[in-house]
Amino acid sequence: MKALVDRKKCTLCEVCVDVCPFSAIIVGETTIEITDECTLCGMCVDTCEFGALSLPEVGAGPAADLGAYKGVWVFAEWREGTVHRVSHELLSTGRVLADKRGVPLAAVLLGHNLSEDSAKELVAFGADTVYVVDYPELAHFADDTYADVLVELVRAKKPEILLAGATSIGRSFIPRVAASLHTGLTADCTELDISADGLLLQTRPAFGGNVMATIICPNKRPQMATVRPKVMKPSKQPTHQGEVVPVSVPEACLKSRVEVLEVIPEKDQTAKLTEADAIVSGGRGLKKPENFALIEELAQLIKGAVGASRGAVEEGWIAPSHQVGQTGRTVSPSLYMAVGIAGAIQHLVGMQSSKVIVAVNKDPMAPIFDVATYGVVADLFEFIPAFIKKIKQERGD
Ligand SMILES: Cc1cc2nc3c(=O)[nH]c(=O)nc-3n(C[C@H](O)[C@H](O)[C@H](O)COP(=O)(O)OP(=O)(O)OC[C@H]3O[C@@H](n4cnc5c(N)ncnc54)[C@H](O)[C@@H]3O)c2cc1C
C-alpha cells in the first residue's frame, strides 16, 4: 500500500518530493508518482497544499461505538509473587488521565495465589478498582491465556483506554490483545496525555528517534499503549480508597498451547542496570575497550552500574546488555553520568528522566549538555582519573 495521488489536483510543484524522508516520491510526466518505498508516514499529505495526496484506509473497518467505552485500565504485571514497578508507574499516569477525563481507573491483575497485598498496593497507586483473575493456569505467563483473558475482560467491561508495560511480557502479548480487539496499539510511548474529547495522545520517538510523533486512535476502542519501565514516575497515594473485585472467566480462555517446564530467574547485568540508583555510562569518547576500566572503577566506587552508548556497544567495547537508549534499556537512576557520550536523541530517550545527570565531554556543544544537570567540559582521560582520586581522598582510601 502507498499514498494516493489525485492526478487532477497535482500541480507538480514537487514540494512533496523534497519532504518525503524515504525518497518515495518521483516526478512523473504530468504528476508525481509514489514508489514502493512509501511507508504511509503521511508527511507528504500534510505538506500538499492542493490536497492532491491522501492515505488509503488501512483495515479501518467500522468505527467502534465510542460512547459505550468508559474508564482507564492498566494491565498490572505480576511475576512470581510481585507486581512489576512499571504497573505502579502506569497507574500513576493512568490516575492523571482518568481524573482529566472524569472516569474511573482500574488495574487488571492476572496470576495465581495472588496476595491481597498485591491488589491493595495497586489501590495505593491510584486504582479505583482492581480486577483480580486468579487461576492455576495463570501461574506462569503464556501469550495465549493472558491475551484471551484480557480480551474477555475488555469485551465485557469496555474500558476506553488500556495501558501496559513495554516489558518482555507486555511486548509479547499486548499486540495480540490489540489485534483480537481490532484496535490500534502504540508501542513504547514516552508520554501520554488526553485531549478534551477523550483521545489518548500517545507520544513516542519516530523515524529513528529524530522526531517525536503523537499518535491517536480516533475510531476504535480501547485506545491501547505500552510504556517502557522507568519512563514515568510512580506516585503512591496511601489514603486512596478502592475495591478489589475477583473476576471469573470462561474455561476456554484458560486453555494454553504452551507448557512451562521451568522458570529460570534472570541474573544478568541488564537487571542490575535498570534497578541501579547510580549509573556511569561510557561512550565512543573512551577510544578503546581497555578504557572502560575507568568507567568500571568509578561505577564501583559509587556503588553504581556500568552503562554504555550504542556507539561504544557497536565498537564491541562492551556487551549490548549495557546499552542505554531507544534500542537499549530505559533507566531513571538518581545519578546518571554520561562520559564521552555525545547525547544523540536515541540515547537521551533512555536516560533523560534520571534525577541528576552529569555529562563529561570535551566538546562544549555536545547535545548531552542540553539535558545535563551538571556539565563538565573536559578531556575525560584527565577528569575521570582526577575525580576518582578525589573521591578516594575524601573517603580516606
Ligand atoms: C534506530 C536507532 C536507534 C539507536 N538506539 C540507540 C540507543 O539505544 N542508545 C544509544 O546510545 N544510541 C543509539 N543510537 C545511536 C545514536 O544515534 C548515536 O550514534 C550514538 O548514541 C553515539 O554514541 P556516542 O555518543 O558514544 O558516540 P559519538 O557520537 O561518537 O560521540 C562521542 C562523544 O565523545 C566525546 N569525546 C571524544 N573524546 C573525548 C574525550 N577525550 N573526553 C571527553 N569527551 C570526548 C565527543 O566530543 C563526542 O561527543 C541509535 C541510532 C538509531 C538510528
The ligand as an SDF file (V2000), in Angstrom:
LIG
                    3D

 53 58  0  0  0  0  0  0  0  0999 V2000
   17.2830    3.4830   15.1900 C   0  0  0  0  0  0  0  0  0  0  0  0
   18.4360    3.9080   16.0530 C   0  0  0  0  0  0  0  0  0  0  0  0
   18.4380    3.5050   17.3780 C   0  0  0  0  0  0  0  0  0  0  0  0
   19.5020    3.8900   18.2140 C   0  0  0  0  0  0  0  0  0  0  0  0
   19.4900    3.4960   19.5180 N   0  0  0  0  0  0  0  0  0  0  0  0
   20.4650    3.9430   20.3470 C   0  0  0  0  0  0  0  0  0  0  0  0
   20.4550    3.6030   21.7410 C   0  0  0  0  0  0  0  0  0  0  0  0
   19.6140    2.8620   22.2340 O   0  0  0  0  0  0  0  0  0  0  0  0
   21.4250    4.1180   22.5180 N   0  0  0  0  0  0  0  0  0  0  0  0
   22.4110    4.9320   22.0350 C   0  0  0  0  0  0  0  0  0  0  0  0
   23.2780    5.3580   22.8300 O   0  0  0  0  0  0  0  0  0  0  0  0
   22.4460    5.2310   20.7310 N   0  0  0  0  0  0  0  0  0  0  0  0
   21.5150    4.7540   19.8680 C   0  0  0  0  0  0  0  0  0  0  0  0
   21.5990    5.0480   18.5550 N   0  0  0  0  0  0  0  0  0  0  0  0
   22.8370    5.6640   18.0330 C   0  0  0  0  0  0  0  0  0  0  0  0
   22.9050    7.1580   18.2560 C   0  0  0  0  0  0  0  0  0  0  0  0
   22.2930    7.8430   17.1860 O   0  0  0  0  0  0  0  0  0  0  0  0
   24.4040    7.5940   18.3210 C   0  0  0  0  0  0  0  0  0  0  0  0
   25.0380    7.2000   17.1240 O   0  0  0  0  0  0  0  0  0  0  0  0
   25.1560    7.0100   19.4950 C   0  0  0  0  0  0  0  0  0  0  0  0
   24.4680    7.2490   20.7050 O   0  0  0  0  0  0  0  0  0  0  0  0
   26.5320    7.6810   19.5630 C   0  0  0  0  0  0  0  0  0  0  0  0
   27.2870    7.1260   20.5950 O   0  0  0  0  0  0  0  0  0  0  0  0
   28.3840    8.0520   21.3160 P   0  0  0  0  0  0  0  0  0  0  0  0
   27.7730    9.2940   21.8260 O   0  0  0  0  0  0  0  0  0  0  0  0
   29.1210    7.1900   22.2900 O   0  0  0  0  0  0  0  0  0  0  0  0
   29.4210    8.3370   20.1200 O   0  0  0  0  0  0  0  0  0  0  0  0
   29.7930    9.6490   19.3380 P   0  0  0  0  0  0  0  0  0  0  0  0
   28.6240   10.2140   18.6730 O   0  0  0  0  0  0  0  0  0  0  0  0
   30.9630    9.2690   18.5060 O   0  0  0  0  0  0  0  0  0  0  0  0
   30.2240   10.6720   20.4580 O   0  0  0  0  0  0  0  0  0  0  0  0
   31.4050   10.5620   21.2180 C   0  0  0  0  0  0  0  0  0  0  0  0
   31.4590   11.7670   22.1320 C   0  0  0  0  0  0  0  0  0  0  0  0
   32.6250   11.6550   22.9260 O   0  0  0  0  0  0  0  0  0  0  0  0
   33.2220   12.9560   23.0490 C   0  0  0  0  0  0  0  0  0  0  0  0
   34.6570   12.7420   23.2910 N   0  0  0  0  0  0  0  0  0  0  0  0
   35.5910   12.2300   22.4540 C   0  0  0  0  0  0  0  0  0  0  0  0
   36.7870   12.1670   23.0690 N   0  0  0  0  0  0  0  0  0  0  0  0
   36.6220   12.6650   24.3240 C   0  0  0  0  0  0  0  0  0  0  0  0
   37.4920   12.8600   25.4180 C   0  0  0  0  0  0  0  0  0  0  0  0
   38.7710   12.5240   25.3590 N   0  0  0  0  0  0  0  0  0  0  0  0
   36.9810   13.4070   26.5350 N   0  0  0  0  0  0  0  0  0  0  0  0
   35.6650   13.7530   26.6250 C   0  0  0  0  0  0  0  0  0  0  0  0
   34.7830   13.5860   25.5980 N   0  0  0  0  0  0  0  0  0  0  0  0
   35.2750   13.0360   24.4620 C   0  0  0  0  0  0  0  0  0  0  0  0
   32.9710   13.6220   21.7170 C   0  0  0  0  0  0  0  0  0  0  0  0
   33.0120   15.0310   21.8610 O   0  0  0  0  0  0  0  0  0  0  0  0
   31.5720   13.1000   21.3970 C   0  0  0  0  0  0  0  0  0  0  0  0
   30.5720   13.9840   21.8630 O   0  0  0  0  0  0  0  0  0  0  0  0
   20.5640    4.6750   17.6990 C   0  0  0  0  0  0  0  0  0  0  0  0
   20.5240    5.0800   16.3700 C   0  0  0  0  0  0  0  0  0  0  0  0
   19.4830    4.7030   15.5510 C   0  0  0  0  0  0  0  0  0  0  0  0
   19.4760    5.1660   14.1280 C   0  0  0  0  0  0  0  0  0  0  0  0
  1  2  1  0
  2  3  1  0
  2 52  2  0
  3  4  2  0
  4  5  1  0
  4 50  1  0
  5  6  2  0
  6  7  1  0
  6 13  1  0
  7  8  2  0
  7  9  1  0
  9 10  1  0
 10 11  2  0
 10 12  1  0
 12 13  2  0
 13 14  1  0
 14 15  1  0
 14 50  1  0
 15 16  1  0
 16 17  1  0
 16 18  1  0
 18 19  1  0
 18 20  1  0
 20 21  1  0
 20 22  1  0
 22 23  1  0
 23 24  1  0
 24 25  2  0
 24 26  1  0
 24 27  1  0
 27 28  1  0
 28 29  2  0
 28 30  1  0
 28 31  1  0
 31 32  1  0
 32 33  1  0
 33 34  1  0
 33 48  1  0
 34 35  1  0
 35 36  1  0
 35 46  1  0
 36 37  1  0
 36 45  1  0
 37 38  2  0
 38 39  1  0
 39 40  1  0
 39 45  2  0
 40 41  1  0
 40 42  2  0
 42 43  1  0
 43 44  2  0
 44 45  1  0
 46 47  1  0
 46 48  1  0
 48 49  1  0
 50 51  2  0
 51 52  1  0
 52 53  1  0
M  END
$$$$
